[in-house]
């Protein structure tokens, strides 16, 4: 007697091997049979005739730390086939929220969206406890962020840490790892993480080595410094003897387009000498972040209040504008995704160039004005990549697919603004564009990059593959119809062509509709 049988489908098992016709039987939350189960007794059946049955997709790069507490159903993720997320990326985690700058930690959202809810968790363990009580619909692994640790230990000081401040960071990191954090993420383009020097990061990575944990990094520069920044990430991993995961690997801005084949070669050479350097990628040419990321590093010293004071001072604002302009921004390629004030709601979805024209000011002045009007909490979408570079990274043997998005939903507070469509469509986009439309990946290889390869990377022994005894995280999709519906202009749309999703043996999406089930687990590093 099975709890569930998924019958009539083509099993693509996550290994990269060719698909084969089989039914999948589930009991007690695990896969207990693969074969001809047409005559088997089952409490529930899902018809997968003409469709693919694959392992649930694993998203190694997300920012759902707070949104899973607002809406634990994880609509935008589970409806695109994602059954496991890694949160706390790019240096931003909601805990530990301690020290004189605790309000700054509580206010960071990673992408300029409203930081809901605003609860403060003094320890990483207490945050994980809250997440467990929320019972999300997807499995979750959590990273602790270096941005958070540095703010907790030394605020926004633009200098190396004192020995005591470094020791405090290591202490907080060890506490988070003991509580179950998968590893440390750095955000080396986000203050104050980007104020750190290599030696500070090596020291923290040594703590990771002591706990058999991972180093995830948003490297120090993705434009002109991309070679140096990638080499630094590999150096940290090599010296501390830890695996490194490079976030959303890319070559940003027009002068650097075409460089990714050379950049990824650094990780190939690292692998050849025994350094485990790999990377994730989202299948888009636009990125998204908080609008403050455009500000020069020095303007962030002292935190958000000081940043706003600098924008209010005419002389300092002029220095800010000069530095921003020197970076050569293409203002017609930068869109506002989220604001906080009702007065500026009409700016969402518009470029800074358009806003500046309406206001009869220079784009850099409009940029500064928006930051002031929104208390430095606005989000942007920025077209900065070349399609050829994205294609190279998507197809690379060391890459896996990660959305860099959050779990959202089309209604309620998480349905606000004009966020990046990757929040709703990163994984179906791979199946639609890279497999069906352009043939850059085989179906089996794409599924491997979105499931088995990521499970092996994260050390998830019971996920990522369709095998006897594995957790029953499964997605059923129509290879001829699976499609990203979200667009840049209308992003709040769920994916199509994914009728069924099962999480830990529980049907969560049936016939394309979320049934409200929340069977995910918070997975501690020690329990993988």
Buried (B, 14 or more C-beta within 10 A) or exposed (E): EBBBBBBBBBBBBBBBEEBEEBBBBBBEBBBBBBEEBEEBEBEEBBBBEEBBBBBBBBBBBBBBBBBBBBBBBBBBBBBBBBBBBBBBBBBBBBBBBBBEBBBBBBBBBBBBBBBBBEBBBBBBBBBBBBBEEBBBBBBBBBBBBBBBBBBBBBBBBEEEBEEEBBEBBBEBBBBBBBBBBBBBBBBBBBBBBBBBEEEBBBBBBBBBBBBEBBBBBBBBBBBBBBBEBBBBBBBBBBBBEBBBBBBBBBBBBBEBBEBBEEBBEBBEEBBEEEBBBBBBBBBBBBBBBBBBBBBBBBBBBBBBEEBBEBBEEEEBBEBBBEBBEEEEBBBBBBBBBBBBEEEBEEBBBBBBBBBBBEEEBEBBBBBBBBBBBBBBBBBBBBBBBBEEBBBBBBBBEBBBBBBBBBBBBBEEBBBBBBBBBBBBBBBBBBBBBBBBEEEBBBBBBBBBBBBBBBBBBBEBEBBBBBBEEBBBBBBBBBBEBBBBBBEBEEBBBBBBBBBBBBBBBBBBBBEBEBEEBBBBBBBBBEEB
